[in-house]
Amino acid sequence: MNVATRDARRPDPDSLFETIADYVLSFDATVSEEAMATARYCVMDSLACALMALDYPACTKLLGPIVPGAVLSPGARVPGTDFELDPVRAAHNLGTMIRWLDYNDTWLAAEWGHPSDNLGSILALSDYLCRTGTVVTLRDVLSWAIKAHEIQGVLALENSFNRVGLDHVLLVRIASTAVATAMLGGTHDQIVDALTNAWIDGGALRTYRHAPNTGSRKSWAAGDATSRGVWHALQSLRGEMGYPSALTAERWGFQDVLFEEKAIELGRPLRSYVMEQVLFKVSYPAEFHAQTAVEAAVALHPHVVDRLDDIDRIDIETQEAGARIIDKTGPLANPADRDHCIQYMVAVPLLKGDLTAEDYEDAAAADPKIDRLREAMVVRENESFTVDYFDAGKRAIPNAVQVFFQDGSSTERVEVSYPIGHRRRRGEAFPLLREKYTAGVKRHLSAEGAARILDVCEDQGAFEATSADTFVGWWCES
């Protein structure tokens, strides 16, 4: 063992911790009108996704207190339910609901993720704070959401945790920890201490996202991560100590132990870039690297639906990330397996012209035509797609699909570079996003309650002025 690892002198905190703490406490996220407006859509979309998840017993069985009777009044309420819980458990419930259907927003870079996963902690903690005497408005919620998006997304720009086998939800834990500590009134030093502990937690393995082990943990992992952020925040406010070189400590720090001795770096200054650029899943609950492939398959549906028995081959061109994480052959074990298989996500819309959450369930997957189409598919990386994917000026997510028939004929090659939820297609996206969250709200809430929510959500000023506990309460009325 060398001298450096024996030296017990306490170092200054790693600069990344200081930078994040400064940003959370000092940056005024409300100055960007685009970010604030986008954040309003993000909150609405995420809560609609949460309500939609309540249709699935595999999700609802995980909700409620960790043991029967462990409720808290006044506590944090869970939208769409009558649960009233401590903010840690409430964050776990809501974070799980938001992520369950793989239908909330997305960020793609060197690392991937879903920044609105952080709303599990932000909304749960906002409701709890309001109900215990602190004034929190939705303007505050939007500001915290912008900051959580920014921390997670900017850390994802140049740090590929998936390359070392770690799951992207570790960035949810980091962002939620920083924001939750600030929401609770934490000082700069308390935010730093909380962040050091969040990094020391390490990272969940990606095992549950990949063949042959894909499973439902990928749907509750974000709830686990965002709730852990609240837990770290509460611990720090109690005076729990931090570990200043948790990232950079030689031999024992995160970078040396889990990141192949590479430095964790911010890809750009922390402002409001990520919320302004975030990707919405507007039309299809599908892993985002396949969104444009689904759109291409929908376009091809009328040209193939009457010729299914004549298909010889289906070519799918995708980006390197898509080829690496969602190209799967063989039997698919469960809905989580299917919504991370590009062949499945292309086969269904080729057959029916659409793709919904129900299409991943066992009953729909039993259709033998789906697997026959999957067997005809050839997936390959198109290197130009990968270049455009990483181009900061484009942030494209291209896919192309073409169907070839036994008689030598073929469909056109349909290439889609930007999904509807991309910033370049916001004009198309926002009306469809309204339809998405309106359907989710009306399906699960009373007509009167749904109308009240939808009216407020159409008015930026009225939305921002609403208190967080009033707003959450509306989502809990049946």
C-alpha positions in Angstrom: 0.0 0.0 0.0 1.4 3.4 -0.9 1.7 6.5 1.3 -1.2 8.3 -0.4 -3.8 5.7 0.8 -2.4 5.8 4.3 -2.5 9.6 4.8 -5.5 10.3 7.1 -5.6 14.0 6.6 -9.1 15.0 5.6 -9.1 16.5 2.0 -11.3 19.3 0.8 -14.5 18.0 -0.8 -14.3 16.9 -4.4 -15.0 19.8 -6.7 -18.0 18.1 -8.3 -19.8 18.1 -5.0 -19.1 21.8 -4.5 -20.2 22.6 -8.0 -23.6 20.8 -7.6 -24.2 22.3 -4.2 -23.5 25.8 -5.5 -25.8 25.2 -8.5 -28.7 23.9 -6.4 -28.6 26.7 -3.9 -27.7 29.7 -6.2 -29.0 29.2 -9.7 -32.3 30.8 -10.6 -34.0 28.2 -12.8 -37.0 30.4 -13.4 -35.2 32.7 -15.8 -35.7 30.3 -18.7 -39.3 30.6 -19.9 -38.8 27.7 -22.2 -37.5 25.5 -19.3 -40.3 26.5 -17.0 -43.0 25.8 -19.7 -41.4 22.5 -20.6 -41.2 21.6 -16.9 -45.0 22.1 -16.6 -45.5 19.6 -19.4 -43.0 17.3 -17.7 -45.0 17.3 -14.4 -48.3 16.7 -16.2 -46.9 14.0 -18.4 -45.2 12.2 -15.5 -48.3 12.2 -13.3 -50.4 10.9 -16.2 -47.9 8.1 -16.6 -48.2 7.4 -12.9 -52.0 7.1 -13.1 -51.8 4.9 -16.2 -49.5 2.5 -14.2 -52.3 1.9 -11.7 -54.0 -0.3 -14.3 -51.2 -2.9 -13.8 -51.3 -5.2 -10.7 -47.6 -5.8 -11.1 -47.1 -2.2 -10.2 -49.9 -1.7 -7.6 -48.7 -4.7 -5.6 -45.5 -2.7 -4.8 -47.3 0.4 -3.6 -48.3 1.5 -0.1 -46.4 1.4 3.2 -43.4 -1.0 3.4 -45.3 -2.9 6.1 -49.0 -2.8 6.8 -50.0 0.2 9.0 -46.8 2.2 8.5 -48.7 5.3 7.5 -48.1 8.9 8.5 -50.6 11.8 9.0 -50.0 14.4 7.9 -47.7 12.7 5.4 -47.0 12.7 1.7 -49.9 11.5 -0.4 -49.5 9.2 -3.4 -51.5 10.4 -6.5 -54.3 8.1 -7.6 -54.4 6.3 -4.2 -55.4 6.9 -0.6 -51.9 6.2 0.7 -50.4 8.8 3.1 -46.8 7.9 3.8 -43.5 9.2 5.1 -41.7 11.1 2.2 -39.1 8.4 1.6 -41.7 5.7 1.0 -44.0 8.1 -0.8 -41.1 9.0 -3.2 -40.6 5.3 -3.8 -44.3 4.8 -4.6 -44.6 7.7 -7.0 -41.2 7.2 -8.6 -42.2 3.6 -9.3 -45.5 4.6 -10.8 -44.0 7.3 -13.1 -41.4 4.9 -14.5 -43.5 1.7 -14.6 -44.7 1.9 -18.3 -41.5 3.3 -19.7 -43.5 6.2 -20.9 -42.0 9.3 -19.1 -39.4 11.6 -20.5 -35.9 10.5 -21.6 -32.4 11.7 -21.9 -29.8 10.1 -24.3 -26.1 10.8 -24.2 -23.1 8.8 -23.2 -25.4 7.6 -20.4 -29.2 7.3 -20.7 -32.0 7.9 -18.3 -35.3 9.4 -17.4 -34.9 12.7 -15.6 -38.5 13.0 -14.5 -37.9 10.0 -12.3 -36.7 12.6 -9.8 -40.3 13.9 -9.6 -41.0 11.0 -7.3 -39.0 12.7 -4.6 -39.8 16.3 -5.6 -43.5 16.0 -5.5 -43.6 13.7 -2.4 -41.4 16.0 -0.5 -43.2 19.2 -1.7 -46.5 17.7 -0.4 -45.0 16.7 2.9 -43.4 20.1 3.4 -46.6 22.0 2.7 -48.6 19.8 5.1 -46.0 20.3 7.9 -45.9 24.1 7.6 -43.6 25.1 4.7 -45.0 27.0 1.7 -44.2 25.3 -1.5 -45.8 26.3 -4.8 -45.7 24.6 -8.2 -43.3 27.4 -9.3 -40.9 25.9 -6.8 -41.6 22.4 -8.0 -40.8 23.4 -11.6 -37.6 25.1 -10.5 -36.5 22.0 -8.5 -37.4 19.8 -11.5 -35.3 21.8 -13.8 -32.3 21.5 -11.4 -32.8 17.7 -11.0 -33.0 17.3 -14.8 -29.9 19.3 -15.2 -27.8 17.5 -12.7 -28.8 14.0 -14.0 -28.6 15.0 -17.7 -25.3 16.9 -17.6 -23.6 14.1 -15.7 -24.9 11.8 -18.4 -23.3 13.8 -21.3 -19.8 12.4 -21.0 -19.9 9.7 -18.3 -21.0 6.3 -19.6 -21.9 4.2 -16.5 -23.5 1.5 -18.7 -20.0 0.8 -20.2 -18.9 -0.4 -16.8 -22.2 -2.3 -16.1 -23.8 0.3 -13.8 -27.4 1.3 -14.2 -28.3 4.9 -15.0 -30.6 5.2 -11.9 -27.5 6.1 -9.9 -27.8 9.6 -11.5 -31.4 9.8 -10.2 -30.1 9.1 -6.7 -27.5 11.8 -7.1 -29.9 14.4 -8.5 -32.6 13.6 -6.0 -30.2 13.8 -3.1 -29.0 17.3 -4.1 -32.4 18.7 -4.7 -34.1 17.1 -1.7 -31.4 18.3 0.7 -31.9 21.9 -0.7 -35.7 21.6 -0.5 -35.4 20.7 3.2 -33.4 23.8 3.8 -30.0 22.2 3.8 -26.8 24.3 3.8 -24.1 24.1 1.2 -22.1 21.7 3.5 -25.1 19.5 4.2 -25.8 19.1 0.4 -22.1 18.2 -0.1 -22.3 15.7 2.8 -25.5 14.1 1.4 -24.0 13.9 -2.1 -20.9 12.1 -0.9 -23.0 9.4 0.7 -25.1 9.1 -2.4 -22.0 8.4 -4.5 -20.7 6.0 -1.9 -23.8 3.9 -2.4 -22.2 2.9 -5.7 -24.6 1.8 -8.4 -27.1 -0.9 -9.2 -26.0 -3.4 -11.9 -27.7 -3.3 -15.3 -28.5 -7.0 -15.0 -32.2 -6.5 -14.9 -32.2 -4.5 -18.1 -30.5 -7.1 -20.4 -31.0 -10.6 -21.7 -31.2 -13.1 -20.3 -32.3 -11.5 -17.0 -34.6 -8.6 -18.1 -37.3 -8.0 -15.5 -39.6 -5.7 -13.6 -36.9 -4.2 -11.4 -36.2 -1.9 -14.2 -39.6 -0.4 -13.5 -39.1 0.2 -9.8 -35.4 0.9 -9.8 -36.0 4.6 -10.3 -38.5 4.7 -7.4 -35.8 3.1 -5.3 -33.2 5.7 -6.4 -35.3 8.8 -6.0 -36.5 7.7 -2.5 -32.9 7.0 -1.5 -32.2 10.6 -2.4 -34.8 11.8 0.2 -33.3 9.4 2.7 -29.8 10.8 2.3 -31.2 14.3 2.5 -32.9 13.6 5.8 -29.8 11.9 7.2 -27.7 14.9 6.3 -30.1 17.3 8.0 -29.7 15.3 11.1 -26.0 16.0 11.0 -24.7 12.7 9.5 -21.2 13.2 8.3 -19.9 13.2 4.7 -16.8 11.8 3.0 -15.1 14.6 1.1 -13.2 12.5 -1.5 -15.9 9.9 -2.1 -15.3 10.2 -5.8 -11.5 10.7 -6.0 -10.0 8.8 -3.1 -7.2 6.6 -4.3 -8.2 2.9 -4.3 -11.4 3.4 -2.3 -13.3 6.2 -4.1 -16.1 5.7 -6.7 -13.8 6.4 -9.7 -11.2 3.9 -8.8 -13.5 1.2 -7.5 -16.3 1.4 -10.1 -15.4 3.7 -13.0 -12.1 2.2 -14.2 -10.1 5.1 -12.6 -11.7 7.6 -15.0 -12.7 11.0 -13.8 -16.4 11.9 -13.4 -16.9 15.1 -15.2 -19.6 17.6 -16.0 -20.1 17.9 -19.8 -21.2 21.6 -19.6 -22.0 24.2 -17.0 -25.2 23.5 -15.0 -28.0 25.8 -16.2 -31.3 24.7 -17.7 -30.1 22.9 -20.9 -31.5 19.5 -20.1 -35.1 20.5 -19.5 -35.0 22.6 -22.7 -33.7 19.6 -24.7 -35.5 16.7 -22.9 -37.2 14.0 -25.0 -40.9 13.2 -24.4 -42.4 9.8 -25.1 -45.5 11.1 -26.8 -47.0 8.3 -28.9 -45.5 5.0 -27.8 -44.4 3.5 -24.5 -41.2 2.1 -25.9 -37.5 2.3 -25.0 -36.4 5.5 -26.5 -33.7 4.2 -28.8 -36.5 2.4 -30.7 -39.1 5.3 -30.8 -38.3 6.3 -34.4 -38.2 2.6 -35.4 -41.8 2.3 -34.1 -42.8 5.4 -36.0 -41.3 3.9 -39.2 -43.1 0.6 -38.6 -46.4 2.4 -38.2 -45.8 4.1 -41.5 -45.1 0.8 -43.2 -48.1 -1.1 -41.6 -50.6 -0.5 -44.5 -48.0 -1.7 -47.0 -47.3 -5.0 -45.2 -50.4 -6.0 -43.2 -51.9 -7.9 -46.2 -48.6 -9.5 -47.2 -47.4 -10.9 -43.9 -47.0 -14.4 -45.3 -44.9 -13.1 -48.2 -42.2 -11.4 -46.0 -38.7 -12.6 -46.6 -36.7 -10.2 -44.5 -37.1 -7.0 -42.4 -34.0 -4.8 -42.1 -33.7 -2.5 -39.1 -30.9 0.1 -39.0 -30.2 1.7 -35.6 -27.6 3.6 -33.6 -24.8 1.8 -31.7 -26.7 2.2 -28.4 -29.8 0.7 -29.8 -27.9 -2.3 -31.3 -26.1 -2.9 -28.0 -29.0 -2.8 -25.6 -32.3 -3.7 -27.3 -31.4 -6.1 -30.0 -32.7 -9.5 -28.7 -33.5 -12.9 -30.1 -35.3 -15.9 -28.6 -38.2 -16.1 -26.2 -39.1 -12.9 -24.2 -40.1 -13.7 -20.7 -42.2 -10.7 -19.5 -43.4 -7.2 -20.4 -40.1 -5.7 -19.2 -38.3 -8.0 -21.6 -40.6 -7.0 -24.5 -40.4 -3.3 -24.1 -36.7 -3.5 -24.4 -36.6 -5.5 -27.6 -36.4 -3.5 -30.8 -37.6 -6.5 -32.9 -40.8 -6.8 -30.7 -41.4 -3.0 -30.8 -41.2 -3.0 -34.6 -43.2 -6.2 -35.1 -46.3 -5.1 -33.2 -46.9 -1.8 -35.2 -46.1 -3.6 -38.5 -49.0 -6.0 -37.5 -51.5 -3.5 -36.0 -50.4 0.0 -36.9 -49.9 1.1 -33.3 -48.0 0.1 -30.1 -49.5 0.4 -26.6 -48.6 -0.7 -23.1 -51.1 -3.5 -23.3 -49.1 -4.9 -26.3 -46.3 -6.0 -23.9 -48.6 -8.1 -21.7 -48.7 -11.9 -22.0 -52.0 -12.1 -23.8 -50.9 -9.8 -26.6 -47.5 -11.4 -26.8 -49.1 -14.8 -27.4 -49.9 -13.9 -31.0 -47.5 -16.2 -33.0 -47.3 -13.6 -35.8 -45.1 -11.4 -33.6 -42.4 -13.9 -33.2 -42.5 -14.9 -36.9 -41.8 -11.3 -37.8 -39.1 -11.1 -35.2 -37.4 -14.1 -36.7 -37.3 -12.3 -40.1 -35.5 -9.2 -38.7 -31.9 -8.3 -39.2 -30.7 -5.5 -36.9 -27.5 -3.6 -37.6 -25.8 -0.4 -36.6 -25.8 2.4 -39.1 -22.6 4.3 -38.2 -24.0 7.6 -39.6 -26.9 7.2 -37.2 -24.4 6.9 -34.3 -22.6 10.0 -35.4 -25.8 12.0 -35.4 -26.8 10.5 -32.1 -23.7 11.9 -30.4 -23.7 15.3 -32.3 -24.7 17.9 -29.7 -26.2 20.1 -32.4 -28.5 17.3 -33.6 -29.1 14.9 -30.7 -30.9 12.6 -33.2 -32.2 9.1 -32.5 -32.4 7.7 -36.0 -33.8 4.4 -37.1 -34.7 3.0 -40.5 -37.0 0.0 -41.4 -37.5 -1.7 -44.7 -39.5 -4.9 -45.5 -38.4 -7.3 -48.3 -40.8 -9.8 -49.9 -40.2 -13.3 -51.3 -40.9 -12.1 -54.8 -38.0 -9.7 -54.7 -40.1 -6.6 -54.2 -39.8 -4.4 -51.1 -41.4 -1.5 -49.3 -39.7 1.9 -49.3 -37.0 2.4 -46.7 -38.5 4.5 -44.0 -36.0 6.5 -42.0 -37.0 8.7 -39.1 -34.3 10.8 -37.4 -36.1 12.7 -34.7 -39.0 11.3 -32.6 -42.1 13.4 -32.1 -41.0 14.1 -28.5 -37.7 15.7 -29.7 -37.1 19.5 -29.3 -37.1 19.8 -33.1 -40.7 18.5 -33.2 -42.1 20.3 -30.1 -44.8 21.9 -32.3 -46.2 18.4 -33.1 -45.5 17.0 -29.7 -47.2 19.4 -27.3 -50.8 18.9 -28.7 -50.3 15.2 -28.6 -48.8 15.4 -25.1 -52.0 17.2 -24.0 -54.0 14.3 -25.4 -51.9 11.8 -23.6 -52.1 13.4 -20.2 -55.8 14.3 -20.7 -56.6 10.7 -21.4 -54.7 9.6 -18.3 -56.4 12.1 -16.0 -59.9 11.5 -17.3 -59.5 7.7 -17.0 -58.6 7.7 -13.3 -60.1 10.8 -11.8 -63.7 12.2 -11.5 -64.9 14.4 -14.3 -64.9 17.4 -12.0 -61.4 16.7 -10.6 -60.0 16.1 -14.1 -61.5 19.3 -15.4 -60.0 21.3 -12.5 -56.5 19.9 -13.1 -56.6 20.3 -16.9 -57.8 23.9 -16.6 -54.9 24.9 -14.3 -52.4 23.0 -16.3 -53.2 25.0 -19.4 -52.3 28.3 -17.7 -48.6 28.7 -16.8 -49.3 31.5 -14.4 -52.1 29.7 -12.6 -50.1 26.5 -12.5 -47.1 28.2 -10.9 -49.2 29.9 -8.3 -50.9 26.7 -7.1 -49.6 25.3 -3.8 -48.0 21.9 -4.1 -50.3 20.3 -1.5 -53.4 21.5 -3.2 -52.2 20.2 -6.5 -51.2 16.8 -5.1 -54.6 16.6 -3.3 -56.4 17.0 -6.6 -54.7 13.9 -7.9 -55.8 11.9 -4.9 -59.5 12.6 -5.4 -61.4 9.7 -7.0 
